[in-house]
Amino acid sequence: MTIQEAQTQVDNWIKTVGVRYFNELTNLGILMEEVGELSRLMVRTYGEQSFKESDKNKNIADEMADVLWVLICLANQTGVDLTEALEKNFEKKNIRDANRHRENDKLK
């Protein structure tokens, strides 16, 4: 699935199953909640915190997909073509960071 196909499929789902998009600020809040859930699971999986019983059946891939879903909703609502945005972001990073990371002593 391409990013554009994902944007189209999310839009179709929202319009047929989800009734309508939540407003942009609500979706921003939901995005922060989803990022928090992913963070909690990452910290327990790769960090030092132990799992709580309620975290044990959570799945990192599913949490990442939740984050992506809401981000796609926000892109659709605000007219952002995520494919184009990502391509431009690669261009920006390739210009700005062409030598930055290779010359970073902290990464050697």
Contacts in CASP RR format, 6 or more apart in sequence:
PFRMAT RR
TARGET T0000
AUTHOR 0000-0000-0000
METHOD contacts of the structure
MODEL  1
MTIQEAQTQVDNWIKTVGVRYFNELTNLGILMEEVGELSRLMVRTYGEQS
FKESDKNKNIADEMADVLWVLICLANQTGVDLTEALEKNFEKKNIRDANR
HRENDKLK
1 9 0 8 1.000
2 83 0 8 1.000
3 82 0 8 1.000
3 83 0 8 1.000
3 86 0 8 1.000
4 81 0 8 1.000
4 82 0 8 1.000
4 83 0 8 1.000
6 68 0 8 1.000
6 72 0 8 1.000
6 82 0 8 1.000
7 72 0 8 1.000
7 75 0 8 1.000
7 76 0 8 1.000
7 81 0 8 1.000
7 82 0 8 1.000
10 69 0 8 1.000
10 72 0 8 1.000
10 73 0 8 1.000
10 76 0 8 1.000
11 76 0 8 1.000
14 20 0 8 1.000
14 21 0 8 1.000
14 73 0 8 1.000
14 76 0 8 1.000
21 27 0 8 1.000
21 73 0 8 1.000
21 76 0 8 1.000
21 77 0 8 1.000
22 30 0 8 1.000
22 73 0 8 1.000
24 74 0 8 1.000
24 77 0 8 1.000
24 78 0 8 1.000
27 70 0 8 1.000
27 73 0 8 1.000
27 74 0 8 1.000
27 77 0 8 1.000
28 74 0 8 1.000
30 70 0 8 1.000
31 67 0 8 1.000
31 70 0 8 1.000
31 71 0 8 1.000
31 74 0 8 1.000
34 63 0 8 1.000
34 66 0 8 1.000
34 67 0 8 1.000
34 69 0 8 1.000
34 70 0 8 1.000
35 67 0 8 1.000
37 58 0 8 1.000
37 63 0 8 1.000
37 66 0 8 1.000
38 60 0 8 1.000
38 63 0 8 1.000
38 64 0 8 1.000
38 66 0 8 1.000
38 67 0 8 1.000
40 55 0 8 1.000
41 55 0 8 1.000
41 58 0 8 1.000
41 60 0 8 1.000
41 63 0 8 1.000
42 60 0 8 1.000
43 49 0 8 1.000
44 50 0 8 1.000
44 51 0 8 1.000
44 52 0 8 1.000
44 55 0 8 1.000
45 60 0 8 1.000
71 82 0 8 1.000
72 82 0 8 1.000
74 80 0 8 1.000
75 81 0 8 1.000
75 82 0 8 1.000
75 85 0 8 1.000
101 107 0 8 1.000
END
